[in-house]
Amino acid sequence: MANPAAGANLAQALTDHERLKRSTDMPLYFGRKEKDTITARHLIERIEKGAVIAAWDAARKCNELYMLLRDKAMVWYESLVDEELDLQDWDVVKREFLKTYEPKYSARTTCANFSDLVQKPGETINDFHVRVQTAYKRITDSKPATMAAVRLAGATPDQAKLEGMKDMAKFFKHQLFLAGLSDNLRDKVLEAKKDTFTESLDLARELESIQLDHRRSQKIAAVKAELQPEEASTIAWESLTEEEVEQVAAIRAKNNRYQPKRTFAAPQGRSNGPRNPNILCRYCKKKGHMQKECRSRQRDKAPMVDANGKAYDNNRVNNVAEENNKPEQEYEDAQVGAVANINPYHHLNW
């Protein structure tokens, strides 16, 4: 007869094994967003939790991760072999895995634009909570390791806790400051990787001052270009603020509006009006210019001709008004040919 106690023990062992199997069952990882059902960080956390339940050592955790890799992630693992890294050291494998597959967040994306953390129309509380948690996780993950150290020697638990709360508050203020900087300043401050809010603030002020000086110099150069040399020499430019330079530019622009326009006669053979690319020169038969401007005709010292190829005579001058009513292509040479000896640009202002 079977031993009831042994049977019960066997059933319990099978139950424990099944529970352990379910607890340590991990999803596959492909290294491709469209196929992965878990983030890189969450997979690492699952493996570390499973290691606690199943008592895995460092080498076992490395092997468990390896067995989950597929597709591009497997290629990544092979690159670690080529680099001769210790693939049985969990800290090494974990570091390289997260460095490759965990998204990198700048201060701006880490803060996730806290102003955007409001429940959207149609968004459930659970979905909104996930976005809040993600933003919180990103910003806490980026805190420096030194924040975990207690600076106050012999601190009581209450004192250590208060110190940690102050450090975390300063850290959040630092991140919010970086996130809100203008793009051109934020990138440079982030590149400097300052440890404290005060250091980032001082650097941002310095960079802003440099940018303002550069912008002011550009404005001064632009205003000087609009002035006569003797007029520009009477102004102490270096003592002017950017606002004062703007005022000088505004006054100059206002005065220019009241200056009388000067008129100039266009050089012979040039036209101030818009060109019609479809106009056909009756002399060289090329498009884009009139025969009055034709260089070939000027070079040949040939007279201008009408639509029939006949040279214009002086009697045509009196017929300009009638020619003005003809279609553009017929009128083209009549307008300029009939007044060949009259400057056609006398009425234009430059």
C-alpha positions as CSV (number, residue, x, y, z in Angstrom):
1,M,0.0,0.0,0.0
2,A,1.3,3.4,-1.0
3,N,2.5,5.7,1.8
4,P,-0.1,8.6,2.0
5,A,2.6,10.9,3.4
6,A,4.9,10.2,0.5
7,G,2.1,10.8,-2.0
8,A,1.2,14.1,-0.3
9,N,4.8,15.2,-0.4
10,L,5.1,14.4,-4.1
11,A,1.9,16.3,-4.8
12,Q,3.3,19.3,-2.9
13,A,6.6,19.1,-4.7
14,L,4.8,19.1,-8.1
15,T,2.7,22.1,-7.0
16,D,5.8,24.0,-5.9
17,H,7.6,23.2,-9.1
18,E,4.7,24.4,-11.2
19,R,4.4,27.6,-9.1
20,L,8.2,28.2,-9.5
21,K,8.0,27.5,-13.2
22,R,5.2,30.1,-13.6
23,S,7.1,32.6,-11.4
24,T,10.2,32.3,-13.4
25,D,8.6,32.1,-16.8
26,M,10.0,35.0,-18.9
27,P,9.0,36.5,-22.3
28,L,11.3,36.3,-25.3
29,Y,13.3,39.4,-26.3
30,F,13.9,40.2,-29.9
31,G,15.4,43.7,-29.8
32,R,12.6,45.0,-32.0
33,K,9.9,47.3,-30.8
34,E,7.2,45.7,-33.1
35,K,7.8,42.2,-31.6
36,D,8.9,42.8,-28.0
37,T,6.2,42.6,-25.3
38,I,8.4,43.9,-22.5
39,T,10.9,46.7,-22.1
40,A,14.6,45.9,-21.6
41,R,14.5,47.3,-18.0
42,H,11.4,45.3,-17.1
43,L,13.0,42.1,-18.4
44,I,16.0,42.7,-16.2
45,E,13.8,43.3,-13.2
46,R,11.8,40.1,-14.0
47,I,15.1,38.1,-14.1
48,E,16.3,39.5,-10.8
49,K,13.0,38.8,-9.1
50,G,13.0,35.3,-10.5
51,A,16.6,34.8,-9.2
52,V,15.3,35.6,-5.7
53,I,12.5,33.0,-6.0
54,A,14.6,30.3,-7.6
55,A,18.0,31.1,-5.8
56,W,19.9,31.8,-9.1
57,D,23.4,32.9,-8.9
58,A,25.0,35.5,-11.2
59,A,26.0,33.0,-13.9
60,R,22.5,31.5,-13.9
61,K,21.0,34.9,-14.4
62,C,23.3,35.5,-17.4
63,N,22.3,32.2,-18.9
64,E,18.6,32.8,-18.3
65,L,18.9,36.1,-20.2
66,Y,20.7,34.4,-23.0
67,M,18.0,31.8,-23.4
68,L,15.4,34.5,-23.9
69,L,17.2,36.3,-26.7
70,R,16.1,36.1,-30.3
71,D,16.6,37.8,-33.7
72,K,18.6,41.1,-33.3
73,A,19.1,40.6,-29.6
74,M,21.0,37.4,-30.4
75,V,23.3,39.4,-32.7
76,W,23.9,41.8,-29.9
77,Y,24.9,39.0,-27.6
78,E,27.4,37.7,-30.2
79,S,29.0,41.1,-30.2
80,L,29.8,40.8,-26.5
81,V,31.6,37.5,-27.3
82,D,33.7,39.4,-29.8
83,E,34.6,42.0,-27.2
84,E,35.7,39.3,-24.9
85,L,33.5,40.5,-22.0
86,D,32.9,38.2,-19.0
87,L,29.5,36.8,-19.9
88,Q,29.1,35.1,-16.6
89,D,29.3,38.4,-14.7
90,W,25.7,39.6,-14.3
91,D,26.6,43.2,-13.6
92,V,28.6,43.3,-16.9
93,V,25.9,41.6,-19.0
94,K,23.1,43.7,-17.4
95,R,25.0,47.0,-18.0
96,E,25.6,46.2,-21.6
97,F,22.0,45.1,-22.2
98,L,20.5,48.2,-20.7
99,K,23.0,50.4,-22.5
100,T,21.9,49.0,-25.8
101,Y,18.2,48.5,-25.4
102,E,17.0,50.9,-22.6
103,P,15.9,54.2,-24.2
104,K,18.1,57.1,-23.2
105,Y,16.3,60.1,-21.8
106,S,17.5,63.7,-21.9
107,A,16.4,66.0,-19.0
108,R,13.6,67.2,-21.2
109,T,12.2,63.8,-22.0
110,T,12.9,62.6,-18.5
111,C,10.7,65.3,-17.1
112,A,8.2,64.3,-19.8
113,N,6.9,67.8,-19.9
114,F,5.1,67.6,-16.5
115,S,2.6,70.2,-17.8
116,D,1.4,67.4,-20.2
117,L,0.7,65.1,-17.3
118,V,-3.0,65.7,-17.3
119,Q,-5.7,63.1,-17.9
120,K,-6.6,63.3,-21.6
121,P,-10.2,63.0,-23.0
122,G,-11.2,59.3,-23.1
123,E,-8.1,58.2,-21.2
124,T,-8.8,55.8,-18.3
125,I,-7.4,56.4,-14.8
126,N,-5.2,53.3,-15.3
127,D,-3.7,54.6,-18.5
128,F,-3.1,58.0,-17.0
129,H,-1.4,56.3,-14.0
130,V,0.9,54.5,-16.3
131,R,2.1,57.7,-17.9
132,V,2.6,59.3,-14.5
133,Q,4.6,56.3,-13.3
134,T,6.7,56.3,-16.4
135,A,7.6,59.9,-16.0
136,Y,8.4,59.4,-12.3
137,K,10.5,56.3,-13.1
138,R,12.5,58.1,-15.7
139,I,13.4,61.0,-13.5
140,T,14.3,58.8,-10.5
141,D,16.4,56.5,-12.6
142,S,18.6,59.5,-13.7
143,K,19.4,60.6,-10.1
144,P,23.1,60.4,-9.2
145,A,24.3,57.5,-7.1
146,T,25.9,59.9,-4.6
147,M,22.4,60.8,-3.4
148,A,22.2,57.5,-1.5
149,A,25.2,58.4,0.7
150,V,24.5,60.1,4.1
151,R,26.7,63.1,4.4
152,L,26.0,63.9,8.0
153,A,28.3,61.8,10.2
154,G,26.5,60.0,13.0
155,A,23.1,61.0,11.7
156,T,20.0,59.6,13.3
157,P,17.4,57.9,11.1
158,D,15.3,61.1,11.2
159,Q,18.2,63.3,10.2
160,A,19.3,60.9,7.4
161,K,15.7,60.9,6.1
162,L,15.5,64.7,6.1
163,E,18.8,65.0,4.3
164,G,17.6,62.6,1.6
165,M,14.3,64.5,1.2
166,K,16.3,67.8,0.7
167,D,18.6,66.1,-1.8
168,M,15.6,64.7,-3.8
169,A,13.9,68.1,-3.8
170,K,17.1,69.8,-5.2
171,F,17.4,67.0,-7.8
172,F,13.8,67.6,-9.0
173,K,14.4,71.3,-9.2
174,H,17.5,70.8,-11.2
175,Q,15.7,68.5,-13.7
176,L,12.8,70.9,-14.1
177,F,15.2,73.7,-14.7
178,L,17.1,71.8,-17.4
179,A,13.8,70.6,-19.0
180,G,12.5,74.1,-19.4
181,L,15.6,75.8,-20.9
182,S,15.4,76.9,-24.5
183,D,16.7,74.4,-26.9
184,N,20.0,76.2,-27.8
185,L,20.9,76.6,-24.1
186,R,19.6,73.2,-22.8
187,D,21.7,71.1,-25.2
188,K,24.9,72.9,-24.1
189,V,24.1,72.7,-20.4
190,L,23.3,69.0,-20.7
191,E,26.6,68.4,-22.5
192,A,28.4,69.9,-19.5
193,K,26.8,67.3,-17.2
194,K,26.9,69.6,-14.1
195,D,26.2,67.8,-10.8
196,T,24.2,70.5,-9.1
197,F,21.4,72.9,-9.9
198,T,23.7,75.9,-9.0
199,E,26.4,74.8,-11.4
200,S,23.9,74.4,-14.2
201,L,22.3,77.8,-13.4
202,D,25.7,79.6,-13.5
203,L,26.6,77.9,-16.8
204,A,23.2,78.8,-18.4
205,R,23.7,82.4,-17.3
206,E,27.1,82.5,-18.9
207,L,25.9,81.0,-22.1
208,E,23.0,83.4,-22.3
209,S,25.3,86.4,-21.8
210,I,27.5,85.2,-24.7
211,Q,24.5,84.7,-26.9
212,L,23.1,88.1,-26.1
213,D,26.4,89.8,-26.8
214,H,26.6,88.0,-30.1
215,R,23.1,89.0,-31.1
216,R,23.8,92.6,-30.0
217,S,27.0,92.7,-32.2
218,Q,25.0,91.5,-35.2
219,K,22.3,94.1,-34.7
220,I,24.9,96.9,-34.4
221,A,26.6,95.8,-37.6
222,A,23.3,95.8,-39.4
223,V,22.4,99.3,-38.2
224,K,25.8,100.7,-39.0
225,A,25.5,99.4,-42.5
226,E,22.4,101.7,-42.9
227,L,24.2,104.8,-41.7
228,Q,26.7,107.1,-43.3
229,P,30.2,106.6,-41.8
230,E,30.3,110.1,-40.3
231,E,26.9,109.5,-38.7
232,A,27.9,106.1,-37.3
233,S,31.0,107.5,-35.8
234,T,29.0,109.8,-33.6
235,I,27.4,106.9,-31.7
236,A,29.1,105.2,-28.7
237,W,28.0,101.7,-29.8
238,E,29.8,99.7,-27.1
239,S,27.9,101.5,-24.3
240,L,24.5,100.8,-25.9
241,T,22.3,97.9,-24.6
242,E,20.5,95.6,-27.1
243,E,17.3,97.5,-26.4
244,E,19.0,100.9,-27.2
245,V,20.4,99.4,-30.4
246,E,16.9,98.4,-31.4
247,Q,15.7,101.9,-30.7
248,V,18.4,103.3,-33.0
249,A,17.4,100.9,-35.7
250,A,13.7,101.8,-35.3
251,I,14.4,105.6,-35.5
252,R,16.6,105.0,-38.6
253,A,13.8,103.0,-40.3
254,K,11.3,105.7,-39.5
255,N,13.4,108.4,-41.0
256,N,14.0,106.4,-44.1
257,R,10.3,106.3,-44.8
258,Y,10.3,110.1,-45.3
259,Q,13.3,110.3,-47.6
260,P,12.4,111.3,-51.2
261,K,12.9,108.5,-53.7
262,R,15.6,109.0,-56.3
263,T,14.9,108.3,-59.9
264,F,17.3,106.7,-62.3
265,A,17.2,106.1,-66.0
266,A,17.8,102.4,-66.7
267,P,20.9,101.6,-68.7
268,Q,20.3,101.2,-72.4
269,G,19.3,97.7,-73.3
270,R,18.0,96.7,-69.8
271,S,14.5,96.3,-68.7
272,N,13.3,97.0,-65.1
273,G,9.9,95.2,-65.6
274,P,9.3,91.5,-65.1
275,R,10.4,89.3,-67.9
276,N,8.0,87.1,-69.8
277,P,9.9,83.8,-70.7
278,N,7.5,83.2,-73.6
279,I,8.4,86.5,-75.4
280,L,10.1,85.6,-78.7
281,C,12.8,87.9,-80.1
282,R,12.0,88.8,-83.7
283,Y,15.6,89.2,-84.6
284,C,17.4,86.0,-83.2
285,K,14.2,84.0,-82.7
286,K,15.1,83.1,-79.2
287,K,12.7,83.3,-76.2
288,G,13.1,85.3,-73.0
289,H,14.0,88.8,-74.4
290,M,12.8,91.4,-76.8
291,Q,14.7,92.4,-79.9
292,K,15.4,95.8,-78.4
293,E,17.6,93.9,-75.8
294,C,18.9,91.4,-78.3
295,R,22.7,91.3,-78.0
296,S,23.0,89.6,-81.4
297,R,21.1,92.5,-83.0
298,Q,23.2,95.0,-81.1
299,R,26.4,93.3,-82.1
300,D,25.3,93.2,-85.8
301,K,24.2,96.9,-85.5
302,A,21.0,95.8,-87.2
303,P,17.7,97.8,-87.0
304,M,14.6,96.5,-85.2
305,V,12.0,95.0,-87.4
306,D,8.2,94.4,-87.3
307,A,6.3,91.1,-87.4
308,N,7.0,90.9,-91.2
309,G,10.8,91.4,-90.8
310,K,10.7,94.9,-92.1
311,A,12.8,97.6,-90.4
312,Y,10.7,100.2,-88.4
313,D,10.6,103.7,-89.8
314,N,10.1,106.9,-87.9
315,N,6.4,107.2,-89.0
316,R,5.6,104.3,-86.6
317,V,6.2,106.6,-83.6
318,N,2.8,108.1,-84.0
319,N,1.1,104.7,-84.0
320,V,2.2,103.6,-80.5
321,A,-1.2,104.2,-79.0
322,E,-2.8,101.9,-81.5
323,E,-0.2,99.2,-81.1
324,N,-0.8,99.2,-77.4
325,N,-4.2,97.6,-78.0
326,K,-2.7,94.6,-79.8
327,P,-1.9,91.2,-78.2
328,E,1.3,91.1,-76.2
329,Q,3.4,89.3,-78.8
330,E,2.4,91.7,-81.6
331,Y,2.8,94.7,-79.4
332,E,6.1,93.8,-78.0
333,D,8.2,95.2,-80.8
334,A,5.8,97.9,-81.7
335,Q,6.1,99.4,-78.2
336,V,9.8,99.5,-78.1
337,G,10.6,99.6,-81.8
338,A,8.4,102.6,-82.6
339,V,10.0,104.6,-79.9
340,A,13.5,103.4,-80.6
341,N,14.9,106.8,-80.2
342,I,13.0,107.6,-77.0
343,N,14.2,106.3,-73.5
344,P,11.3,104.0,-72.5
345,Y,12.4,104.0,-68.8
346,H,12.1,107.7,-68.1
347,H,8.9,107.1,-66.1
348,L,10.4,104.4,-63.8
349,N,11.7,105.1,-60.3
350,W,14.5,103.0,-58.8
